[in-house]
Amino acid sequence: MNHTDEREALCAMALSKLGYYNQAAFRQLYELTGSASEVMAHSKDITSLLPDASPRLKEMLADSDVMMRRAEEEMAFVQKYNIQVLHPAHPDYPQRLKECADAPLVLYYRGTADLNQTRVINIVGTRRSTPYGEDLIRQFITDLQQWCPQVLVVSGLAYGVDICAHRQALEKGMETVGVLAHGLDDLYPSRHRETARQMISQGGLLTEFMTHTNADKINFVRRNRIVAGMSDACILVESAAHGGGLITADIARGYNRDVFAFPGRVGDPYSEGCNNLIRDNGAMLLTSAYDFVRHMGWENDELLAKARHEGIERQMFPDLSPDEQAVVDALLRHNDLQVNMLATQSGVPVARLTSVLFELEMKGILRTLAGGVYHLYKNS
């Protein structure tokens, strides 16, 4: 980074910190001059740039020297850990995000993925995902990787839907970026640290926050606009009637992004938000990766033909014994059954059923849930 670039980055960092509680005004200043350096150069006489500057704006800019020193401290950290400082004039700043009026003036990025690649989606939803939602994510990403492999998957690295989306993308060899609600000196939740480590070399971690920033509730709401704004489409998997995923979907609509939602069973608490959104025309009904790819116009005829040939539409669970197939068929009709009900639904006697279930579990086709309930992985 040459001296001019470093100066612009430092000024953008300081300006972002000064404008934390008034993003719109500081974004307006930046747009007026096209340079954070220019704004900071006039921080003591801002009326020369903006004659009708409010007293509050002048008061906030009075702390510019303090914030420049803080930016210099942060610069030492980012240089030590090979973190990129992305401001709107930087070529690697997410161009989709620049279209948004409340886009951050600076982003800190550690990773390898191109944030401006041709196709970017976000997958969001509840922190309390169910096996149903996790299966949807697994199936969606598995098929998406075959229909349209060059897609960047963005989410928030939170529990539930977020971490499931990141991990499935990693498993399928797709790049995935996590947008954080704190600085890059920490990770919340800490139990996702190993996944985050993998993402740095197969995607990345992105935040607008400096180090020593707590993961406060308001910061999660703020980061949702980055998740929404840097993507072409928002995919809501599971959500209660109120939740962060719905906030992201609402922001995405405000940015004129495509919003999709997977439906759920009526009465399920973590399907209520998705079902309501679909009902109110706030999201398009989504049932498969193929439908999504077609709607987005991302089809590749050669890939589609290849995927069909290799078996996307083949029997879902090949090479099963008759008893195994009977159990799978029963779970396809009525998933999450206990042994006695499974014996009734499949017609396989209980005496043989235990060994059949063991074989299916070893093949990765089903798993045992709490209470002795058997759950089918629908993408096996």
Stockholm file with secondary structure:
# STOCKHOLM 1.0

chainA/1-380         MNHTDEREALCAMALSKLGYYNQAAFRQLYELTGSASEVMAHSKDITSLLPDASPRLKEMLADSDVMMRRAEEEMAFVQKYNIQVLHPAHPDYPQRLKECADAPLVLYYRGTADLNQTRVINIVGTRRSTPYGEDLIRQFITDLQQWCPQVLVVSGLAYGVDICAHRQALEKGMETVGVLAHGLDDLYPSRHRETARQMISQGGLLTEFMTHTNADKINFVRRNRIVAGMSDACILVESAAHGGGLITADIARGYNRDVFAFPGRVGDPYSEGCNNLIRDNGAMLLTSAYDFVRHMGWENDELLAKARHEGIERQMFPDLSPDEQAVVDALLRHNDLQVNMLATQSGVPVARLTSVLFELEMKGILRTLAGGVYHLYKNS
#=GR chainA/1-380 SS CCHHHHHHHHHHHHHHHHTTTCHHHHHHHHHHHTCHHHHHHTTTSGGGTCTTCCHHHHHHHTTHHHHHHHHHHHHHHHHHTTCEEECTTSTTSCHHHHTSTTCCSCEEEEESSCTTCSCEEEEECCSSCCHHHHHHHHHHHHHHHHHCCCCEEEECCCTTHHHHHHHHHHHTTCCEEEECSSCTTCCSSGGGHHHHHHHHHSEEEEESCCTTCCCCHHHHHHHHHHHHHTCSEEEECCCCSSCHHHHHHHHHHHTTCEEEECCCCTTCTTTHHHHHHHHTTSSEECCCHHHHHHHHTCCCHHHHHHHHHHTTTSCSSCSCCHHHHHHHHHHHHSCSBCHHHHHHHHCCCHHHHHHHHHHHHHTTSEEEETTTEEEECTTC
#=GC SS_cons         CCHHHHHHHHHHHHHHHHTTTCHHHHHHHHHHHTCHHHHHHTTTSGGGTCTTCCHHHHHHHTTHHHHHHHHHHHHHHHHHTTCEEECTTSTTSCHHHHTSTTCCSCEEEEESSCTTCSCEEEEECCSSCCHHHHHHHHHHHHHHHHHCCCCEEEECCCTTHHHHHHHHHHHTTCCEEEECSSCTTCCSSGGGHHHHHHHHHSEEEEESCCTTCCCCHHHHHHHHHHHHHTCSEEEECCCCSSCHHHHHHHHHHHTTCEEEECCCCTTCTTTHHHHHHHHTTSSEECCCHHHHHHHHTCCCHHHHHHHHHHTTTSCSSCSCCHHHHHHHHHHHHSCSBCHHHHHHHHCCCHHHHHHHHHHHHHTTSEEEETTTEEEECTTC
//
